[in-house]
Amino acid sequence: MTLTIANLQPIVALIAGVLILFVPRILNYIVALYLIITGILGLGIIKF
């Protein structure tokens, strides 16, 4: 299986959801990291 943006976004969302479920205080950090990662991948700065 090759790792593409289409595969990476659901995996990141799943991990973020589980972390939010168990540690709700880190919601701001998880959302910020998700947005940064999605932005970087969307701009094509890092290619998989």
Distance bins in CASP14 RR format, pairs under 12 A and 6 or more apart:
PFRMAT RR
TARGET T0000
AUTHOR 0000-0000-0000
RMODE 2
METHOD distances of the structure
MODEL  1
1 7 1 0 0 1 0 0 0 0 0 0 0
1 8 0 0 0 0 0 1 0 0 0 0 0
1 11 0 0 0 0 0 1 0 0 0 0 0
1 48 0 0 0 0 0 1 0 0 0 0 0
2 8 0 0 0 0 0 1 0 0 0 0 0
2 47 0 0 0 0 0 1 0 0 0 0 0
2 48 1 0 0 1 0 0 0 0 0 0 0
3 9 0 0 0 0 0 1 0 0 0 0 0
3 10 0 0 0 0 0 1 0 0 0 0 0
3 11 0 0 0 0 1 0 0 0 0 0 0
3 12 0 0 0 0 0 1 0 0 0 0 0
3 41 0 0 0 0 0 1 0 0 0 0 0
3 46 0 0 0 0 0 1 0 0 0 0 0
3 47 0 0 0 0 0 1 0 0 0 0 0
3 48 1 0 1 0 0 0 0 0 0 0 0
4 10 0 0 0 0 0 1 0 0 0 0 0
4 11 0 0 0 0 0 1 0 0 0 0 0
4 41 0 0 0 0 1 0 0 0 0 0 0
4 42 0 0 0 0 0 1 0 0 0 0 0
4 44 0 0 0 0 0 1 0 0 0 0 0
4 47 0 0 0 0 1 0 0 0 0 0 0
4 48 1 0 1 0 0 0 0 0 0 0 0
5 11 0 0 0 0 0 1 0 0 0 0 0
5 12 0 0 0 0 0 1 0 0 0 0 0
5 37 0 0 0 0 0 1 0 0 0 0 0
5 38 0 0 0 0 1 0 0 0 0 0 0
5 39 0 0 0 0 0 1 0 0 0 0 0
5 40 0 0 0 0 0 1 0 0 0 0 0
5 41 1 0 1 0 0 0 0 0 0 0 0
5 42 1 0 0 1 0 0 0 0 0 0 0
5 43 0 0 0 0 0 1 0 0 0 0 0
5 44 0 0 0 0 1 0 0 0 0 0 0
5 45 0 0 0 0 0 1 0 0 0 0 0
5 46 0 0 0 0 1 0 0 0 0 0 0
5 47 0 0 0 0 1 0 0 0 0 0 0
5 48 1 0 0 1 0 0 0 0 0 0 0
6 12 0 0 0 0 0 1 0 0 0 0 0
6 41 0 0 0 0 0 1 0 0 0 0 0
6 42 0 0 0 0 0 1 0 0 0 0 0
6 48 0 0 0 0 1 0 0 0 0 0 0
7 13 0 0 0 0 0 1 0 0 0 0 0
7 14 0 0 0 0 0 1 0 0 0 0 0
7 41 0 0 0 0 0 1 0 0 0 0 0
7 48 0 0 0 0 1 0 0 0 0 0 0
8 14 0 0 0 0 0 1 0 0 0 0 0
8 15 0 0 0 0 0 1 0 0 0 0 0
8 34 0 0 0 0 0 1 0 0 0 0 0
8 37 0 0 0 0 1 0 0 0 0 0 0
8 38 0 0 0 0 1 0 0 0 0 0 0
8 39 0 0 0 0 0 1 0 0 0 0 0
8 40 0 0 0 0 0 1 0 0 0 0 0
8 41 1 0 0 1 0 0 0 0 0 0 0
8 42 0 0 0 0 0 1 0 0 0 0 0
8 46 0 0 0 0 0 1 0 0 0 0 0
8 47 0 0 0 0 0 1 0 0 0 0 0
8 48 1 0 0 1 0 0 0 0 0 0 0
9 15 0 0 0 0 0 1 0 0 0 0 0
9 16 0 0 0 0 0 1 0 0 0 0 0
9 34 0 0 0 0 1 0 0 0 0 0 0
9 35 0 0 0 0 0 1 0 0 0 0 0
9 37 0 0 0 0 1 0 0 0 0 0 0
9 38 1 0 0 1 0 0 0 0 0 0 0
9 39 0 0 0 0 0 1 0 0 0 0 0
9 41 1 0 0 1 0 0 0 0 0 0 0
9 42 0 0 0 0 1 0 0 0 0 0 0
9 48 0 0 0 0 0 1 0 0 0 0 0
10 16 0 0 0 0 0 1 0 0 0 0 0
10 17 0 0 0 0 0 1 0 0 0 0 0
10 34 0 0 0 0 0 1 0 0 0 0 0
10 38 0 0 0 0 0 1 0 0 0 0 0
11 17 0 0 0 0 0 1 0 0 0 0 0
11 18 0 0 0 0 0 1 0 0 0 0 0
11 34 0 0 0 0 0 1 0 0 0 0 0
11 37 0 0 0 0 0 1 0 0 0 0 0
11 41 0 0 0 0 0 1 0 0 0 0 0
11 48 0 0 0 0 0 1 0 0 0 0 0
12 18 0 0 0 0 0 1 0 0 0 0 0
12 19 0 0 0 0 0 1 0 0 0 0 0
12 30 0 0 0 0 1 0 0 0 0 0 0
12 31 0 0 0 0 0 1 0 0 0 0 0
12 33 0 0 0 0 1 0 0 0 0 0 0
12 34 1 0 0 1 0 0 0 0 0 0 0
12 35 0 0 0 0 0 1 0 0 0 0 0
12 36 0 0 0 0 0 1 0 0 0 0 0
12 37 1 0 0 1 0 0 0 0 0 0 0
12 38 1 0 0 1 0 0 0 0 0 0 0
12 39 0 0 0 0 0 1 0 0 0 0 0
12 40 0 0 0 0 0 1 0 0 0 0 0
12 41 0 0 0 0 1 0 0 0 0 0 0
13 19 0 0 0 0 0 1 0 0 0 0 0
13 20 0 0 0 0 0 1 0 0 0 0 0
13 30 0 0 0 0 0 1 0 0 0 0 0
13 31 0 0 0 0 0 1 0 0 0 0 0
13 33 0 0 0 0 0 1 0 0 0 0 0
13 34 1 0 0 1 0 0 0 0 0 0 0
13 35 0 0 0 0 0 1 0 0 0 0 0
13 37 0 0 0 0 0 1 0 0 0 0 0
13 38 0 0 0 0 1 0 0 0 0 0 0
14 20 0 0 0 0 0 1 0 0 0 0 0
14 21 0 0 0 0 0 1 0 0 0 0 0
14 30 0 0 0 0 0 1 0 0 0 0 0
14 34 0 0 0 0 0 1 0 0 0 0 0
15 21 0 0 0 0 0 1 0 0 0 0 0
15 22 0 0 0 0 0 1 0 0 0 0 0
15 30 0 0 0 0 1 0 0 0 0 0 0
15 33 0 0 0 0 0 1 0 0 0 0 0
15 34 0 0 0 0 1 0 0 0 0 0 0
15 37 0 0 0 0 0 1 0 0 0 0 0
16 22 0 0 0 0 0 1 0 0 0 0 0
16 23 0 0 0 0 0 1 0 0 0 0 0
16 24 0 0 0 0 0 1 0 0 0 0 0
16 26 0 0 0 0 1 0 0 0 0 0 0
16 27 0 0 0 0 1 0 0 0 0 0 0
16 28 0 0 0 0 0 1 0 0 0 0 0
16 29 0 0 0 0 1 0 0 0 0 0 0
16 30 1 0 1 0 0 0 0 0 0 0 0
16 31 1 0 0 1 0 0 0 0 0 0 0
16 32 0 0 0 0 0 1 0 0 0 0 0
16 33 1 0 0 1 0 0 0 0 0 0 0
16 34 1 0 1 0 0 0 0 0 0 0 0
16 35 0 0 0 0 0 1 0 0 0 0 0
16 37 0 0 0 0 1 0 0 0 0 0 0
16 38 0 0 0 0 0 1 0 0 0 0 0
17 23 0 0 0 0 0 1 0 0 0 0 0
17 24 0 0 0 0 0 1 0 0 0 0 0
17 26 0 0 0 0 0 1 0 0 0 0 0
17 27 0 0 0 0 1 0 0 0 0 0 0
17 30 1 0 0 1 0 0 0 0 0 0 0
17 31 0 0 0 0 0 1 0 0 0 0 0
17 34 0 0 0 0 1 0 0 0 0 0 0
18 24 0 0 0 0 0 1 0 0 0 0 0
18 26 0 0 0 0 0 1 0 0 0 0 0
18 30 0 0 0 0 1 0 0 0 0 0 0
19 25 0 0 0 0 0 1 0 0 0 0 0
19 26 1 0 0 1 0 0 0 0 0 0 0
19 27 0 0 0 0 1 0 0 0 0 0 0
19 28 0 0 0 0 0 1 0 0 0 0 0
19 29 0 0 0 0 1 0 0 0 0 0 0
19 30 1 0 1 0 0 0 0 0 0 0 0
19 31 0 0 0 0 0 1 0 0 0 0 0
19 33 0 0 0 0 1 0 0 0 0 0 0
19 34 0 0 0 0 0 1 0 0 0 0 0
20 26 1 0 0 1 0 0 0 0 0 0 0
20 27 1 0 1 0 0 0 0 0 0 0 0
20 28 0 0 0 0 0 1 0 0 0 0 0
20 29 0 0 0 0 0 1 0 0 0 0 0
20 30 1 0 1 0 0 0 0 0 0 0 0
20 31 0 0 0 0 1 0 0 0 0 0 0
20 33 0 0 0 0 0 1 0 0 0 0 0
20 34 0 0 0 0 0 1 0 0 0 0 0
21 27 0 0 0 0 0 1 0 0 0 0 0
21 30 0 0 0 0 0 1 0 0 0 0 0
22 30 0 0 0 0 0 1 0 0 0 0 0
23 29 0 0 0 0 1 0 0 0 0 0 0
23 30 0 0 0 0 1 0 0 0 0 0 0
24 30 0 0 0 0 1 0 0 0 0 0 0
24 31 0 0 0 0 0 1 0 0 0 0 0
26 32 0 0 0 0 0 1 0 0 0 0 0
26 33 0 0 0 0 1 0 0 0 0 0 0
26 34 0 0 0 0 0 1 0 0 0 0 0
27 33 0 0 0 0 0 1 0 0 0 0 0
27 34 0 0 0 0 0 1 0 0 0 0 0
28 34 0 0 0 0 0 1 0 0 0 0 0
28 35 0 0 0 0 0 1 0 0 0 0 0
29 35 0 0 0 0 0 1 0 0 0 0 0
29 36 0 0 0 0 0 1 0 0 0 0 0
30 36 0 0 0 0 0 1 0 0 0 0 0
30 37 0 0 0 0 0 1 0 0 0 0 0
31 37 0 0 0 0 0 1 0 0 0 0 0
31 38 0 0 0 0 0 1 0 0 0 0 0
32 38 0 0 0 0 0 1 0 0 0 0 0
32 39 0 0 0 0 0 1 0 0 0 0 0
33 39 0 0 0 0 0 1 0 0 0 0 0
33 40 0 0 0 0 0 1 0 0 0 0 0
34 40 0 0 0 0 0 1 0 0 0 0 0
34 41 0 0 0 0 0 1 0 0 0 0 0
35 41 0 0 0 0 0 1 0 0 0 0 0
35 42 0 0 0 0 0 1 0 0 0 0 0
36 42 0 0 0 0 0 1 0 0 0 0 0
36 43 0 0 0 0 0 1 0 0 0 0 0
36 45 0 0 0 0 0 1 0 0 0 0 0
36 46 0 0 0 0 0 1 0 0 0 0 0
37 43 0 0 0 0 0 1 0 0 0 0 0
37 44 0 0 0 0 0 1 0 0 0 0 0
37 45 0 0 0 0 0 1 0 0 0 0 0
37 46 0 0 0 0 1 0 0 0 0 0 0
37 48 0 0 0 0 0 1 0 0 0 0 0
38 44 0 0 0 0 0 1 0 0 0 0 0
38 45 0 0 0 0 0 1 0 0 0 0 0
38 46 0 0 0 0 0 1 0 0 0 0 0
39 45 0 0 0 0 1 0 0 0 0 0 0
39 46 0 0 0 0 1 0 0 0 0 0 0
40 46 1 0 1 0 0 0 0 0 0 0 0
40 47 0 0 0 0 0 1 0 0 0 0 0
40 48 0 0 0 0 0 1 0 0 0 0 0
41 47 0 0 0 0 1 0 0 0 0 0 0
41 48 1 0 0 1 0 0 0 0 0 0 0
42 48 0 0 0 0 0 1 0 0 0 0 0
END
